[in-house]
Amino acid sequence: MATDVAGAEKGSNEGFIRGLGLLDSTMIVAGSMIGSGIFIVSADIARQVGSPGWLLVVWIITGLLTVTAALSYGELAAMMPKAGGQYVYLREAYSPIWGFLYGWTLFLVIQTATIAAVAVAFGRFTGLLIPWISETNYLIQPTRISSSYAFSLSTAQLLGIAMIALLTFMNTRGLKLGKLVQNVFTFAKTGSLIALIVLGIAVGLLWHGEIAAANFGDLWTVRGNIQDVGHGLTAAAAFGLFVGICVAQTNSLFSSDAWNNITFTAGEVRDPKRNIPLALALGTGGVITLYLLANVAYLVTLRLEDIQTVPSDRIGSATAEVIFPGFGAVLMAVATMISTFGCNNGLIFAGARAYYAMAKDGLFFKAAGELNKFHVPAWGLIIQGVLAAFYVLPRTIRADGTYGSLYNDLLTYVISAALIFYILTIIGIFVLRKRRPDAERPYRAFGYPVIPALYCVGAAIILFVLFVYQTTATWPGLLIVLTGVPVYFIWKNLSGRKAAGHS
């Protein structure tokens, strides 16, 4: 099918190539969502809520929030089908500084730290096949720079950096290669997840019926290894269970995040006013359905107490071992490698389009707002890749002397901030309906005003609980966002001087 060139900003002879159809767009939504989280985080959620029924409820709440948000974003995407997506929506609904604060946080942590985390997960699971690749096989031993932080380079970290470099390079070669990688790997990992679900449920029901009976015959009794979810509360008490469900959303929402990345690429989608809303609905709806079914598969193959204590939280591997005793973990490692590779391709591909829009507004590095001969923002990709690769190196030092990863802390901090931006964006629908009542809206938010309002209320309740009961993990996220305020005025001032110099 022929593609057309969408004119870039005024005065430019170049533009994006509209080469993404509905299938490609849906693959970006689904592929960016499915990483390694679904194979890991349910173990932590099980410890936070303490019963099979509440584990499923956590995922149902996540599903409702995610799909509701996606259906609401469709209105904004159809109304403003421009590169930059959520950055543009916040800029138009409120003011440029709000768009910049989101874009800055996206660049500083949300996109780049997620890319780093997914890359190291790829290295970690590769290590199950090739033992030489390990987070403890150091090429450069951890070098402490303070009592809390160090730098290191292990073979797993090196592989993660190599993965980021490879995917960044491939995406600078043009849209066709980037979308081919995305489609192939998204089909492969979706097929792997479906196989895990179907085989897990079949094997569990046919050969391990006592496990399904134990979990589904006693859905709501809190039991096993439950953890403190803040201020000494646990799921053993009713209020502690409520707090646990809210706190658990940090795991499930993070595993379901990045669905909005398709909005960043609107300048490259054919018939974006139709295809982006449809891709958001199909992609999020499909993935959330698979996530819920995956948890059913876990619960018919593993007792809840075993889910809570599975080694390294690798619940997907434990389920695969039940299906294929002796080599299930190896199969799961391969599936997770495919999943993380495809996930990072989507994240790397989409993120640079948001920085492109910021640069065009004079609020990011100028080079990020230029397209190369392949009609992609190569410098935006490179700048993003450099920061993501850097995040692979710093280590946190735990109380017992072992090492964690800085990107994990950063992502924990900004999950709450990202939720604030989601709420603000959906409130932006109400703002723009009032401000621009006559604007063309090819698609209108499903269930407006009730459904979007319910999302904002539900997300706000979760946010309130996180700020009260997970204070040390949430307030730093606001500080990260606020670092963008002086940066905004610095960039705005520099941009104004350059404009004056050219006049």
C-alpha positions in Angstrom: 0.0 0.0 0.0 1.4 3.4 -0.9 2.3 5.7 2.0 2.1 9.4 2.1 4.5 11.9 3.7 2.8 13.9 6.4 4.2 17.4 6.3 6.3 18.3 9.3 6.3 21.7 10.8 6.1 24.8 8.8 9.3 25.5 6.9 10.4 21.9 6.7 10.6 19.9 3.5 10.6 16.6 5.5 7.9 14.8 7.3 7.0 11.5 8.9 5.9 8.6 6.6 2.4 7.5 7.4 3.2 3.8 7.2 1.4 2.4 10.3 -2.0 0.7 9.7 -4.5 -0.6 12.3 -2.6 -3.9 12.8 0.7 -2.1 13.2 -0.8 0.4 15.7 -2.4 -2.4 17.7 0.9 -4.3 17.8 2.6 -1.1 19.2 -0.1 -0.9 22.0 0.1 -4.6 22.9 3.8 -5.0 22.3 4.7 -2.1 24.5 2.5 -3.4 27.3 3.7 -7.0 27.4 7.2 -7.3 28.9 8.3 -9.4 31.7 6.0 -8.0 34.4 3.1 -10.4 33.9 5.5 -13.3 34.5 6.7 -11.9 37.8 4.6 -9.3 39.7 1.6 -11.6 40.7 3.9 -13.1 43.3 4.3 -9.8 45.0 0.6 -9.0 44.6 -0.3 -12.3 46.2 1.8 -11.3 49.3 0.1 -7.9 49.4 -3.5 -9.1 49.2 -3.2 -12.7 50.5 -5.9 -14.6 48.7 -6.7 -15.9 45.2 -9.9 -13.8 44.9 -8.2 -10.6 45.8 -5.3 -11.3 43.4 -7.8 -11.5 40.6 -9.6 -8.4 41.8 -6.4 -6.4 41.7 -6.0 -7.4 38.0 -9.7 -6.6 37.3 -9.3 -3.1 38.7 -6.1 -2.6 36.7 -8.0 -3.8 33.6 -10.9 -1.4 34.2 -8.6 1.5 34.8 -6.4 0.8 31.7 -9.2 0.1 29.2 -11.2 3.1 30.5 -8.2 5.4 30.1 -7.5 4.1 26.6 -11.1 4.6 25.5 -11.0 8.1 26.9 -7.6 8.9 25.3 -9.1 7.9 21.9 -11.1 11.2 21.8 -7.9 13.3 22.2 -6.0 11.1 19.8 -8.6 11.5 17.1 -9.0 15.2 17.8 -5.2 15.9 17.7 -3.5 13.2 15.6 0.0 14.7 15.9 3.4 13.3 16.8 3.9 13.7 20.6 0.6 12.3 21.8 0.1 12.9 25.5 2.6 15.7 25.6 0.4 17.6 23.0 -2.8 16.8 24.8 -1.6 18.3 28.1 -0.1 21.3 26.3 -3.4 22.0 24.5 -5.7 21.4 27.5 -3.7 23.4 30.0 -0.5 25.2 29.0 3.0 24.4 27.5 4.5 23.9 31.0 2.2 21.0 31.8 3.0 19.3 28.5 6.7 19.8 29.2 6.6 18.4 32.7 5.1 15.2 31.3 7.6 15.1 28.5 10.5 15.8 30.8 9.4 13.1 33.3 8.9 10.7 30.3 12.5 11.4 29.1 14.2 11.6 32.5 12.6 8.4 34.0 9.4 6.9 32.7 10.6 5.8 29.2 14.3 5.6 29.7 14.4 3.8 33.1 11.7 1.4 31.8 13.9 0.7 28.7 16.8 0.0 31.1 14.7 -2.3 33.3 13.4 -4.3 30.3 16.9 -4.6 28.9 18.4 -6.0 32.1 15.4 -8.4 32.4 16.4 -9.6 28.9 19.9 -10.2 30.1 18.7 -11.9 33.3 16.6 -14.4 31.5 19.2 -15.0 28.9 21.4 -16.0 31.8 19.2 -18.9 32.5 20.3 -20.3 29.1 23.9 -19.0 29.1 25.2 -19.1 32.7 28.1 -16.8 31.7 25.6 -14.0 31.4 24.8 -13.0 35.0 24.3 -9.9 37.1 27.1 -11.2 39.4 29.6 -12.0 36.7 31.4 -8.7 36.7 33.5 -7.2 34.0 33.9 -4.2 36.2 33.4 -4.9 39.9 30.9 -2.6 41.8 32.6 0.7 42.6 31.0 2.5 45.5 30.5 6.3 45.0 28.7 6.6 48.4 27.3 4.4 51.1 24.1 4.0 49.0 25.2 3.8 45.4 27.8 2.1 43.2 28.5 1.5 39.5 29.2 -1.9 38.0 29.3 -3.7 34.6 28.2 -7.3 34.7 27.8 -9.5 31.7 24.0 -9.2 32.1 24.3 -5.4 32.2 26.5 -5.4 29.1 23.9 -7.5 27.2 21.3 -5.0 28.3 23.3 -2.1 26.9 23.9 -4.0 23.7 20.2 -4.6 23.3 19.4 -0.9 23.7 22.1 0.0 21.2 20.9 -2.5 18.7 17.3 -1.6 18.8 18.1 2.1 18.8 20.2 1.7 15.7 17.6 -0.4 14.0 14.9 2.2 14.6 17.1 4.9 13.1 16.9 3.0 9.8 13.3 3.9 9.2 9.7 3.0 10.1 9.5 -0.2 8.0 12.2 -2.0 9.9 11.0 -0.8 13.3 7.4 -1.9 12.6 8.5 -5.3 11.2 10.5 -6.1 14.4 7.5 -4.9 16.5 4.9 -7.0 14.6 7.1 -10.2 14.6 8.0 -10.1 18.2 4.5 -9.1 19.4 2.9 -11.9 17.5 5.5 -14.3 18.9 5.2 -13.2 22.6 1.4 -13.0 22.4 1.4 -16.6 21.1 3.7 -17.7 23.9 1.4 -16.1 26.5 -1.7 -17.7 25.0 0.1 -21.1 25.0 1.1 -20.6 28.7 -2.6 -19.8 29.5 -4.2 -22.6 27.5 -1.7 -25.3 28.6 -1.6 -24.1 32.1 -5.4 -24.2 32.6 -5.6 -27.5 30.8 -2.8 -29.2 32.8 -3.9 -27.6 36.0 -7.6 -28.8 35.7 -6.8 -32.2 34.3 -3.8 -33.3 36.4 -3.7 -30.9 39.4 -7.4 -30.4 40.2 -6.7 -30.3 44.0 -4.7 -27.1 43.5 -7.6 -25.4 41.6 -10.0 -26.7 44.3 -7.8 -25.2 47.0 -7.5 -21.8 45.4 -11.0 -21.4 43.8 -12.8 -23.3 46.5 -11.5 -20.7 49.1 -11.2 -17.5 47.1 -11.3 -14.9 49.8 -9.6 -16.2 52.9 -6.3 -14.3 53.5 -3.5 -16.7 54.1 0.2 -17.5 53.6 3.1 -15.1 53.5 1.4 -11.7 53.6 3.5 -8.5 53.8 3.3 -5.1 55.4 1.8 -2.6 53.0 2.5 0.5 55.0 2.2 1.7 58.6 2.1 -1.9 59.9 -1.0 -2.7 58.0 -1.5 -6.1 56.3 -4.3 -7.8 54.3 -5.3 -9.7 57.5 -7.5 -6.7 58.5 -10.2 -5.2 56.3 -8.7 -1.8 56.0 -5.2 -3.3 55.5 -6.7 -5.3 52.6 -8.1 -2.1 51.0 -4.7 -0.5 51.3 -3.0 -3.6 50.0 -5.3 -3.6 46.9 -4.3 0.0 46.2 -0.6 -0.5 46.8 -0.7 -3.6 44.6 -1.8 -1.4 41.7 1.8 -0.2 41.4 2.7 -3.7 40.3 -0.2 -4.4 38.0 -0.5 -0.9 36.5 3.2 -0.9 35.7 2.9 -4.3 34.0 0.0 -2.8 32.0 1.6 0.6 31.2 3.0 2.0 28.0 -0.3 1.5 26.1 -0.3 5.3 25.5 2.9 5.1 23.4 0.9 4.7 20.2 -0.3 8.4 20.7 3.4 9.5 20.4 3.5 8.0 16.9 0.3 9.7 15.5 2.2 11.4 12.8 3.0 8.0 11.3 -0.4 6.3 11.5 -2.6 6.1 8.4 -6.1 7.5 9.1 -5.1 8.3 12.7 -8.5 9.6 13.6 -9.9 6.1 13.1 -7.0 3.8 13.7 -5.5 5.2 16.9 -8.8 5.0 19.0 -9.4 1.5 17.6 -5.8 0.4 18.3 -6.1 1.7 21.9 -9.3 -0.3 22.4 -8.2 -3.5 20.8 -4.7 -3.5 22.2 -5.5 -2.7 25.8 -8.6 -4.9 25.8 -6.8 -7.9 24.4 -3.8 -7.6 26.7 -5.8 -7.1 29.8 -7.9 -10.2 29.0 -4.7 -12.2 28.5 -3.3 -10.9 31.8 -6.4 -11.9 33.7 -6.4 -15.4 32.1 -2.7 -15.8 32.9 -3.5 -15.3 36.6 -6.2 -17.9 36.3 -3.5 -20.3 34.8 -1.2 -19.5 37.8 -4.0 -20.3 40.2 -4.9 -23.7 38.7 -1.2 -24.8 38.6 0.2 -23.4 41.9 -1.2 -23.0 45.4 -1.4 -19.4 46.5 1.2 -20.1 49.2 3.6 -21.3 46.5 2.9 -18.3 44.4 3.8 -16.1 47.3 7.2 -17.8 47.8 8.2 -18.7 44.3 12.0 -18.2 43.8 12.8 -14.7 42.4 9.1 -14.2 41.9 9.3 -16.1 38.6 5.7 -17.3 38.7 5.6 -17.7 34.9 8.6 -20.1 35.0 7.0 -22.0 38.0 3.8 -22.5 36.0 5.8 -23.6 32.9 7.6 -26.1 35.1 4.3 -27.7 36.1 3.3 -27.9 32.4 6.7 -29.2 31.2 8.6 -30.7 34.2 12.3 -30.4 33.8 12.5 -27.8 31.0 9.6 -25.5 31.6 11.9 -22.8 33.0 14.1 -22.9 29.9 11.0 -22.5 27.6 9.8 -19.6 29.8 13.2 -17.9 29.7 13.0 -18.0 25.8 9.5 -16.7 25.9 10.5 -13.8 28.2 13.5 -13.0 26.1 11.2 -12.6 23.1 8.7 -10.6 25.1 11.3 -8.2 26.5 12.9 -7.7 23.1 9.7 -6.8 21.5 8.6 -4.6 24.4 11.8 -2.6 24.3 11.5 -2.1 20.5 8.1 -0.5 21.0 9.3 1.7 23.9 12.4 2.9 22.0 10.4 3.5 18.8 7.7 5.5 20.4 9.6 7.6 23.0 11.6 9.5 20.4 8.4 10.9 18.8 7.4 12.6 22.1 10.9 14.3 22.3 10.5 15.3 18.6 7.3 17.3 19.5 9.0 18.9 22.5 12.0 19.9 20.3 9.7 21.4 17.7 8.3 23.6 20.5 11.8 24.7 21.5 11.6 22.7 24.7 14.1 19.9 24.1 17.5 19.4 22.3 17.1 21.0 18.8 18.5 17.9 17.1 15.7 15.7 18.5 13.2 17.7 16.4 14.9 16.8 13.1 14.2 13.8 10.9 16.9 11.9 9.1 16.8 10.6 5.5 14.7 7.7 6.7 12.1 10.2 8.1 12.6 9.2 11.7 13.9 11.4 14.6 17.3 9.7 14.8 18.9 12.1 17.3 15.9 11.7 19.6 16.4 8.0 19.5 20.1 8.3 20.2 19.7 10.8 23.1 17.1 8.5 24.6 19.3 5.4 24.1 22.3 7.0 25.8 20.3 7.9 28.9 18.6 4.4 29.0 22.0 2.7 28.6 23.5 4.9 31.4 20.7 3.8 33.8 21.8 0.2 33.4 25.1 0.9 35.2 24.2 2.5 38.6 23.5 0.1 41.5 21.8 0.7 44.8 23.4 -0.8 47.9 21.0 -2.7 50.2 21.2 -2.9 53.9 22.6 -6.5 53.7 25.3 -5.3 51.3 23.8 -6.8 48.1 23.1 -4.7 45.1 19.9 -3.5 43.5 19.4 -1.3 40.5 18.8 2.5 40.4 16.2 2.3 37.7 14.0 0.2 39.9 13.9 2.9 42.5 13.3 5.6 39.9 10.4 3.7 38.4 8.9 3.1 41.9 9.1 6.8 42.5 7.4 7.9 39.3 4.6 5.4 39.1 2.4 7.8 41.2 3.6 10.8 39.1 2.6 8.9 35.9 -0.8 8.3 37.4 -1.2 12.0 38.1 -0.5 12.7 34.4 -3.1 10.1 33.3 -5.7 11.8 35.5 -4.8 15.3 34.2 -5.0 14.1 30.6 -8.4 12.6 31.1 -9.6 15.8 32.9 -8.3 17.5 29.8 -11.2 16.0 27.8 -13.6 17.9 30.0 -11.5 21.1 29.7 -11.3 20.9 25.9 -15.0 20.1 25.6 -15.7 23.4 27.3 -13.0 25.4 25.7 -13.3 24.0 22.2 -16.9 22.8 21.9 -16.9 23.1 18.1 -13.6 21.2 17.5 -13.9 18.2 15.2 -14.2 15.0 17.4 -14.3 11.9 15.0 -14.4 9.7 18.1 -15.9 10.7 21.5 -14.8 9.2 24.8 -16.9 6.1 25.7 -19.4 6.8 28.4 -18.6 10.5 28.7 -18.9 12.1 31.2 -19.5 9.2 33.6 -16.8 6.7 32.6 -13.9 9.2 32.4 -15.0 10.8 35.7 -15.1 7.3 37.4 -11.5 6.7 36.1 -10.3 10.0 37.7 -12.0 9.2 41.0 -10.7 5.6 41.1 -7.2 6.6 40.2 -7.3 9.5 42.7 -8.2 7.1 45.5 -5.3 4.9 44.6 -3.0 7.9 44.5 -4.1 9.1 47.9 -3.5 5.7 49.5 0.0 5.5 47.9 1.0 9.0 49.1 -0.2 8.2 52.7 1.0 4.6 53.1 3.9 4.4 50.6 5.3 7.9 51.3 9.0 7.2 50.8 8.2 5.6 47.4 5.9 8.3 46.1 7.0 11.8 47.2 10.4 11.5 45.4 8.4 11.1 42.2 6.9 14.6 42.6 10.4 16.0 43.2 11.5 14.4 39.9 8.6 16.0 38.1 9.3 19.4 39.7 12.9 19.4 38.5 11.3 20.1 35.1 10.1 23.5 36.2 13.4 25.4 36.1 14.4 23.3 33.1 11.3 24.5 31.3 12.0 28.2 31.9 15.7 27.7 30.9 14.7 26.0 27.6 12.0 28.6 27.0 14.4 31.4 27.6 17.0 29.9 25.3 14.4 29.2 22.6 13.2 32.8 22.8 16.7 34.2 22.4 17.4 32.1 19.4 14.1 33.2 17.8 15.0 36.9 18.5 18.5 36.3 17.0 16.9 35.1 13.8 14.4 37.9 13.5 
